[in-house]
Amino acid sequence: MKKRAFYPVAIVFGMLLSRHTYAQQSTDSLLNKASLEDCVRYALTHQPALKQSRIDEAITDRTVKSKLADWYPQINLDYNLQHYLELPTSIFGGNPTKVGVTNTSTATFGLTQNLFTRDLLLATNTSKDVRKQSQQTTARTQIDVIADVSKAYYDVLLTTQQINVLNEDIIRLERSLKDAYNNYQSGVVDKTDYKRATISLNNTRAQQKSARELLTAKHAYLKQLMGYPVSAGEVPLVYDTTQMAAQANGTDTTLLVDYKNRVEYQLLETQQRLLKANVQYNKWSYLPTVSAFVNYAFAYQNQEFAQLFSHNYPNSLLGVKLSLPIFQGGKRTHNIRIAEFQLQRSQWDFANLRNQINTQYTQAMATYKSNLNDYYTLKENVQMAQDVYNMLQLQYKEGIKTYLEVLVSETELRSAQLNYYNAMYQVLSSKIDLQKALGTLTANY
């Protein structure tokens, strides 16, 4: 009875424990706060493309080890059990004679040791470069992830700041609408000011609604780049506007590009070393393949199957095998020339890449300088637009200025603020492109 009562309790406890464990794992995969550094680090751990790239690294490492395993002694077992339905016949002195026995069983153990083979030499000489190529491919993916996540992060913050500006603008417009309506009810002004305030408020609310919908889409894109769970809510971003403004002008515009800092150039250098090894590999085709072997066979023979394993007639041998193709119709020469042409072609890959890097650097630097100039200019415009709006607001209350002038200044203030935050995003985004072009944006984040 005690056992029967224990089983349901154990099952319920196990279900609760597994549910708690799953919930704990799900919680651990979420962020409590997400600065730019947190988002990038999360992406470097959870981004599917990076996970695939690291798996590719592991596959490459195992492939190299598999190739190099042929240097070790290779031990094989061949087993054969056969029964003659009719014994073979041989001629001895002109007389046909049945030879052999009806039942045979043979087990042969063979040990082979490669002494010289061009495939193993190639695997040995290129193992480091093959692994390095895989690591550099992962590094290139990491750099792309860092750049994309950073841009998406700034883009979300830009839209958030735009919504904040629109929220403040709506508060001002609602206050202005209230004042205009009161003036209209008092008979101080006609209903023109009241209607203008209503139109401006409706337009700003519509713009705010669009920005909020756009923010949802940008959050989803950021989550995609980070590998953030789809079922989770929005990434809890934290940021410091003052720090972002300081980051906007933190790049030395006198820096010159160094091709060797780019991971694409490093990857091309690795590929060239592999092509050189391929040329040497094809030249080794004129050399023989040499291996040593030892074989030991257990041979059982008997006319009666029941007595097959009663007598063993073993044999063994050892030797050295040398294999050298003498003539292949010029195939080896053609393969050597193909490998040399491939190596020669890679030189033009370097030339093309240098041109591309130079173009990327020139465009990125020009874009960054242009955006930085716009940022400084629009930063000044915000303060001036704020001063103009405050002054006209006071003059309107004193009856010196018309409401239309206040409305225009308010629109100019909103535009200046929106343009300022947009310029800040453009600077930060173009700064990332510049760092990527210079090769200073590395995978070691």
C-alpha positions as CSV (number, residue, x, y, z in Angstrom):
1,M,0.0,0.0,0.0
2,K,2.9,2.4,0.8
3,K,4.5,1.7,-2.6
4,R,1.2,2.3,-4.4
5,A,0.8,5.6,-2.6
6,F,4.4,6.6,-3.4
7,Y,4.2,6.2,-7.2
8,P,1.6,9.0,-7.9
9,V,3.5,11.4,-5.6
10,A,6.8,10.7,-7.4
11,I,5.2,11.3,-10.8
12,V,3.7,14.6,-9.7
13,F,7.0,15.7,-8.1
14,G,8.9,14.8,-11.3
15,M,6.5,16.8,-13.5
16,L,6.8,19.8,-11.2
17,L,10.6,19.5,-11.1
18,S,10.9,19.3,-14.9
19,R,8.6,22.2,-15.4
20,H,10.7,24.3,-12.9
21,T,13.9,23.3,-14.7
22,Y,12.5,24.3,-18.1
23,A,11.3,27.6,-16.7
24,Q,14.7,28.2,-15.1
25,Q,16.5,27.5,-18.4
26,S,14.1,29.8,-20.3
27,T,14.7,32.6,-17.7
28,D,18.4,32.1,-17.9
29,S,18.4,32.8,-21.6
30,L,16.8,36.2,-21.2
31,L,18.3,39.5,-20.3
32,N,17.3,41.6,-17.3
33,K,18.9,44.7,-18.9
34,A,20.4,45.2,-22.3
35,S,23.1,47.7,-23.0
36,L,24.8,47.6,-26.3
37,E,27.6,45.4,-24.8
38,D,25.0,43.1,-23.4
39,C,23.2,42.8,-26.7
40,V,26.4,42.0,-28.6
41,R,27.6,39.5,-26.1
42,Y,24.2,37.8,-26.1
43,A,24.3,37.6,-29.9
44,L,27.9,36.2,-29.9
45,T,26.6,33.3,-27.7
46,H,23.1,32.7,-29.2
47,Q,23.1,33.8,-32.8
48,P,22.3,30.8,-35.0
49,A,24.8,31.7,-37.8
50,L,27.6,31.9,-35.2
51,K,26.5,28.6,-33.7
52,Q,26.7,27.0,-37.2
53,S,30.1,28.6,-37.8
54,R,31.4,27.1,-34.6
55,I,30.0,23.7,-35.5
56,D,31.8,24.1,-38.9
57,E,35.0,24.7,-36.9
58,A,34.5,21.5,-35.0
59,I,33.7,19.6,-38.2
60,T,36.9,21.0,-39.8
61,D,39.0,20.0,-36.8
62,R,37.6,16.4,-36.8
63,T,38.2,16.2,-40.6
64,V,41.8,17.2,-40.2
65,K,42.2,14.6,-37.4
66,S,40.6,12.0,-39.6
67,K,43.1,12.7,-42.4
68,L,46.1,12.6,-40.0
69,A,44.8,9.3,-38.5
70,D,46.2,7.5,-41.6
71,W,49.7,8.0,-40.2
72,Y,48.9,5.5,-37.4
73,P,49.1,1.7,-38.1
74,Q,46.0,0.4,-39.8
75,I,44.9,-3.0,-38.5
76,N,42.3,-5.0,-40.4
77,L,40.6,-8.4,-40.1
78,D,39.3,-10.4,-43.0
79,Y,37.3,-13.5,-42.3
80,N,36.2,-16.1,-44.9
81,L,34.1,-19.3,-44.5
82,Q,33.4,-21.3,-47.6
83,H,32.1,-24.7,-48.7
84,Y,32.9,-26.1,-52.1
85,L,29.9,-27.7,-53.9
86,E,32.5,-29.1,-56.3
87,L,36.2,-29.0,-55.8
88,P,38.4,-27.3,-58.4
89,T,40.4,-29.5,-60.8
90,S,44.0,-29.2,-61.7
91,I,46.1,-31.1,-64.3
92,F,49.1,-33.0,-63.1
93,G,51.1,-34.8,-65.7
94,G,48.2,-34.7,-68.0
95,N,45.9,-36.2,-65.5
96,P,42.9,-34.2,-64.1
97,T,43.0,-34.2,-60.3
98,K,40.6,-32.7,-57.7
99,V,42.5,-30.4,-55.3
100,G,41.6,-28.7,-52.1
101,V,39.2,-29.6,-49.3
102,T,35.5,-29.1,-49.2
103,N,35.4,-26.8,-46.2
104,T,37.7,-23.9,-45.4
105,S,37.7,-21.1,-42.8
106,T,40.3,-18.3,-43.0
107,A,40.9,-15.3,-40.6
108,T,43.6,-12.9,-41.7
109,F,44.9,-10.1,-39.6
110,G,46.7,-7.3,-41.5
111,L,48.8,-4.4,-40.3
112,T,49.7,-1.6,-42.6
113,Q,52.0,1.4,-41.9
114,N,52.1,4.3,-44.3
115,L,55.7,5.4,-44.8
116,F,55.3,8.0,-47.6
117,T,52.1,9.2,-49.3
118,R,51.4,12.6,-50.7
119,D,47.9,12.7,-49.3
120,L,49.2,12.4,-45.8
121,L,52.0,15.0,-46.4
122,L,49.4,17.4,-47.7
123,A,47.2,16.8,-44.6
124,T,50.2,17.3,-42.3
125,N,51.5,20.5,-44.0
126,T,48.1,22.2,-44.3
127,S,46.4,21.1,-41.0
128,K,47.2,24.5,-39.3
129,D,46.0,26.6,-42.2
130,V,42.8,24.6,-42.7
131,R,41.9,25.1,-39.0
132,K,42.9,28.7,-39.3
133,Q,40.8,29.2,-42.3
134,S,37.8,27.9,-40.4
135,Q,38.5,30.2,-37.4
136,Q,38.9,33.2,-39.7
137,T,35.5,32.4,-41.3
138,T,34.0,32.4,-37.8
139,A,35.7,35.7,-37.0
140,R,34.3,37.3,-40.1
141,T,30.8,36.1,-39.1
142,Q,31.3,37.5,-35.6
143,I,32.4,40.9,-37.0
144,D,29.2,41.0,-39.2
145,V,27.1,40.1,-36.2
146,I,28.7,42.8,-34.0
147,A,28.1,45.5,-36.7
148,D,24.5,44.4,-37.5
149,V,23.5,44.2,-33.8
150,S,25.1,47.5,-33.0
151,K,23.3,49.2,-35.9
152,A,19.9,47.6,-35.0
153,Y,20.4,48.6,-31.4
154,Y,21.0,52.3,-32.3
155,D,18.1,52.1,-34.7
156,V,15.7,51.0,-31.9
157,L,17.1,53.8,-29.7
158,L,16.6,56.4,-32.5
159,T,12.9,55.4,-32.9
160,T,12.5,55.4,-29.1
161,Q,13.9,58.9,-28.9
162,Q,11.6,60.0,-31.7
163,I,8.6,58.7,-29.8
164,N,9.8,60.6,-26.7
165,V,10.1,63.8,-28.8
166,L,6.6,63.3,-30.2
167,N,5.2,62.6,-26.7
168,E,6.6,65.9,-25.4
169,D,5.3,67.6,-28.5
170,I,1.8,66.2,-27.9
171,I,1.9,67.6,-24.3
172,R,2.8,71.0,-25.6
173,L,0.1,70.9,-28.3
174,E,-2.6,69.7,-25.9
175,R,-1.7,72.7,-23.7
176,S,-1.7,75.0,-26.6
177,L,-5.0,73.6,-27.8
178,K,-6.5,74.1,-24.4
179,D,-5.3,77.8,-24.4
180,A,-6.6,78.4,-27.9
181,Y,-10.0,76.9,-27.0
182,N,-10.3,79.0,-23.9
183,N,-9.4,82.1,-25.9
184,Y,-12.0,81.1,-28.5
185,Q,-14.7,80.6,-25.8
186,S,-13.8,83.9,-24.3
187,G,-14.2,85.7,-27.6
188,V,-10.6,86.9,-27.7
189,V,-9.8,85.1,-31.0
190,D,-11.8,83.3,-33.6
191,K,-11.8,79.6,-34.0
192,T,-8.9,79.5,-36.5
193,D,-6.3,79.1,-33.8
194,Y,-8.3,76.4,-32.2
195,K,-8.7,74.4,-35.4
196,R,-5.0,74.9,-36.3
197,A,-4.0,73.5,-32.9
198,T,-6.4,70.5,-33.4
199,I,-4.9,69.7,-36.9
200,S,-1.3,69.9,-35.6
201,L,-2.2,67.7,-32.6
202,N,-3.9,65.1,-34.8
203,N,-0.9,65.0,-37.2
204,T,1.5,64.5,-34.3
205,R,-0.6,61.7,-32.8
206,A,-0.7,60.0,-36.2
207,Q,3.1,60.3,-36.4
208,Q,3.5,58.9,-32.9
209,K,1.3,55.9,-33.8
210,S,3.4,55.1,-36.9
211,A,6.6,55.4,-34.9
212,R,5.3,53.0,-32.2
213,E,4.4,50.4,-34.9
214,L,7.8,50.9,-36.5
215,L,9.5,50.4,-33.1
216,T,7.8,47.0,-32.7
217,A,9.2,45.9,-36.1
218,K,12.7,47.1,-35.2
219,H,12.6,45.3,-31.9
220,A,11.8,42.1,-33.7
221,Y,14.7,42.6,-36.1
222,L,17.1,43.2,-33.2
223,K,15.8,40.0,-31.5
224,Q,16.4,38.1,-34.8
225,L,20.0,39.4,-35.0
226,M,20.7,38.5,-31.4
227,G,19.1,35.1,-31.5
228,Y,16.7,36.2,-28.7
229,P,13.8,33.9,-28.0
230,V,10.8,34.8,-30.2
231,S,8.4,34.0,-27.3
232,A,10.1,36.5,-25.1
233,G,9.0,40.1,-24.9
234,E,11.0,43.1,-26.2
235,V,14.6,43.3,-25.3
236,P,14.9,45.5,-22.2
237,L,17.3,48.1,-23.6
238,V,19.1,50.5,-21.4
239,Y,21.1,53.4,-22.7
240,D,22.7,56.7,-21.8
241,T,22.0,59.5,-24.4
242,T,24.9,61.5,-23.1
243,Q,27.3,58.6,-23.6
244,M,25.9,58.0,-27.1
245,A,26.6,61.6,-27.9
246,A,30.1,61.2,-26.7
247,Q,30.6,58.1,-28.8
248,A,29.5,60.0,-32.0
249,N,32.8,61.9,-32.2
250,G,35.3,59.4,-30.9
251,T,37.0,58.3,-34.2
252,D,40.2,59.7,-35.6
253,T,39.5,60.8,-39.1
254,T,43.2,60.9,-40.0
255,L,43.5,57.1,-39.8
256,L,44.6,55.3,-43.0
257,V,43.5,51.8,-44.0
258,D,45.8,48.8,-43.5
259,Y,44.7,45.9,-45.6
260,K,46.2,43.3,-43.3
261,N,43.9,44.4,-40.5
262,R,40.9,43.2,-42.5
263,V,39.9,39.6,-41.8
264,E,38.9,39.2,-45.4
265,Y,42.6,39.9,-46.4
266,Q,43.8,37.5,-43.7
267,L,41.5,34.8,-45.0
268,L,42.7,35.3,-48.5
269,E,46.3,34.9,-47.3
270,T,45.4,31.6,-45.7
271,Q,43.7,30.5,-48.9
272,Q,46.8,31.4,-50.9
273,R,49.0,29.2,-48.6
274,L,46.6,26.3,-49.2
275,L,46.9,26.9,-53.0
276,K,50.7,26.8,-52.7
277,A,50.4,23.5,-50.8
278,N,48.2,22.2,-53.6
279,V,50.8,23.0,-56.2
280,Q,53.4,21.0,-54.1
281,Y,50.9,18.2,-53.7
282,N,50.5,17.8,-57.4
283,K,54.3,17.8,-57.9
284,W,54.6,15.0,-55.4
285,S,52.5,12.8,-57.8
286,Y,55.9,11.8,-59.4
287,L,57.0,10.3,-56.1
288,P,56.1,6.7,-55.1
289,T,53.7,5.7,-52.4
290,V,55.5,3.5,-49.8
291,S,54.0,1.4,-47.1
292,A,54.9,-1.6,-44.9
293,F,52.6,-4.5,-44.1
294,V,52.4,-7.6,-41.9
295,N,49.8,-10.3,-42.4
296,Y,49.0,-13.3,-40.3
297,A,46.3,-15.8,-41.3
298,F,44.5,-18.6,-39.5
299,A,43.5,-21.3,-42.0
300,Y,41.3,-24.2,-41.2
301,Q,40.6,-26.9,-43.7
302,N,38.7,-30.2,-43.5
303,Q,36.5,-32.5,-45.6
304,E,34.0,-32.7,-42.8
305,F,32.3,-29.5,-41.7
306,A,32.0,-30.7,-38.1
307,Q,35.8,-31.2,-37.9
308,L,36.6,-27.9,-39.7
309,F,38.3,-26.2,-36.8
310,S,40.2,-29.3,-35.6
311,H,43.3,-28.4,-37.7
312,N,44.9,-25.0,-38.3
313,Y,47.3,-24.4,-41.1
314,P,48.5,-20.8,-40.4
315,N,50.6,-18.6,-42.6
316,S,52.2,-15.2,-42.2
317,L,54.2,-12.7,-44.2
318,L,55.6,-9.2,-44.1
319,G,56.8,-6.8,-46.7
320,V,57.1,-3.4,-48.2
321,K,54.9,-2.0,-51.0
322,L,56.0,0.7,-53.4
323,S,53.5,2.1,-55.9
324,L,54.6,4.4,-58.7
325,P,52.5,5.3,-61.8
326,I,54.9,5.5,-64.7
327,F,52.7,6.9,-67.5
328,Q,49.3,8.5,-67.2
329,G,48.9,10.3,-70.5
330,G,50.3,13.6,-69.1
331,K,47.6,13.8,-66.4
332,R,50.1,14.8,-63.7
333,T,51.6,17.6,-65.7
334,H,48.2,19.0,-66.5
335,N,47.2,18.9,-62.8
336,I,50.4,20.7,-61.8
337,R,49.6,23.5,-64.4
338,I,46.0,23.8,-63.1
339,A,47.3,24.2,-59.5
340,E,49.8,26.8,-60.7
341,F,47.1,28.7,-62.6
342,Q,44.9,28.7,-59.5
343,L,47.7,30.1,-57.4
344,Q,48.4,32.8,-60.1
345,R,44.7,33.6,-60.2
346,S,44.7,34.2,-56.4
347,Q,47.1,37.2,-56.9
348,W,44.3,39.0,-58.7
349,D,42.0,38.2,-55.8
350,F,44.3,40.3,-53.7
351,A,44.3,43.1,-56.2
352,N,40.5,43.1,-56.3
353,L,40.2,42.9,-52.5
354,R,42.6,45.9,-52.1
355,N,40.5,47.9,-54.5
356,Q,37.3,47.0,-52.6
357,I,38.8,47.8,-49.2
358,N,40.0,51.1,-50.5
359,T,36.6,52.0,-51.9
360,Q,34.8,50.9,-48.7
361,Y,37.3,53.0,-46.6
362,T,36.9,56.1,-48.8
363,Q,33.1,55.9,-48.8
364,A,32.9,55.1,-45.1
365,M,35.2,58.0,-44.1
366,A,33.4,60.4,-46.4
367,T,30.0,59.3,-45.0
368,Y,31.2,59.6,-41.4
369,K,32.6,63.1,-41.9
370,S,29.5,64.3,-43.6
371,N,27.2,62.8,-40.9
372,L,29.4,64.2,-38.2
373,N,29.1,67.7,-39.6
374,D,25.3,67.3,-39.9
375,Y,25.2,66.1,-36.3
376,Y,27.1,69.2,-35.0
377,T,24.9,71.5,-37.0
378,L,21.6,70.0,-36.0
379,K,22.7,69.9,-32.4
380,E,23.0,73.7,-32.4
381,N,19.7,73.9,-34.2
382,V,17.9,72.2,-31.3
383,Q,18.9,74.7,-28.8
384,M,18.1,77.7,-31.1
385,A,14.7,76.2,-32.0
386,Q,13.9,75.7,-28.3
387,D,14.8,79.3,-27.5
388,V,12.7,80.6,-30.4
389,Y,9.7,78.6,-29.3
390,N,10.0,79.7,-25.7
391,M,10.2,83.4,-26.7
392,L,7.3,83.2,-29.1
393,Q,5.2,81.4,-26.6
394,L,5.7,84.2,-24.1
395,Q,5.1,86.9,-26.7
396,Y,1.9,85.1,-27.8
397,K,0.6,85.1,-24.2
398,E,1.3,88.8,-24.0
399,G,-0.6,89.3,-27.3
400,I,2.4,90.4,-29.3
401,K,2.7,87.4,-31.6
402,T,0.0,85.4,-33.4
403,Y,-0.7,81.7,-32.7
404,L,0.4,80.8,-36.2
405,E,3.9,82.0,-35.4
406,V,3.9,79.9,-32.2
407,L,2.6,76.8,-34.2
408,V,5.4,77.2,-36.8
409,S,8.1,77.5,-34.1
410,E,6.7,74.4,-32.4
411,T,6.8,72.5,-35.6
412,E,10.4,73.7,-36.2
413,L,11.4,72.6,-32.7
414,R,9.9,69.1,-33.3
415,S,11.7,68.8,-36.6
416,A,15.0,70.0,-35.1
417,Q,14.8,67.4,-32.3
418,L,13.8,64.6,-34.7
419,N,16.6,65.5,-37.1
420,Y,19.1,65.7,-34.3
421,Y,18.4,62.2,-33.1
422,N,18.4,60.9,-36.7
423,A,21.8,62.6,-37.2
424,M,23.1,60.9,-34.0
425,Y,22.0,57.5,-35.3
426,Q,23.6,58.2,-38.7
427,V,26.9,59.2,-37.1
428,L,27.0,56.1,-34.9
429,S,26.0,53.8,-37.8
430,S,28.6,55.3,-40.2
431,K,31.2,55.0,-37.4
432,I,30.6,51.3,-37.3
433,D,31.0,51.1,-41.1
434,L,34.2,53.1,-40.8
435,Q,35.6,50.8,-38.1
436,K,34.7,47.8,-40.2
437,A,36.4,49.3,-43.2
438,L,39.6,50.1,-41.2
439,G,39.6,46.6,-39.7
440,T,39.5,47.9,-36.1
441,L,36.1,46.3,-35.5
442,T,37.3,42.9,-34.4
443,A,35.7,39.7,-33.2
444,N,37.3,40.1,-29.7
445,Y,34.4,42.0,-28.2
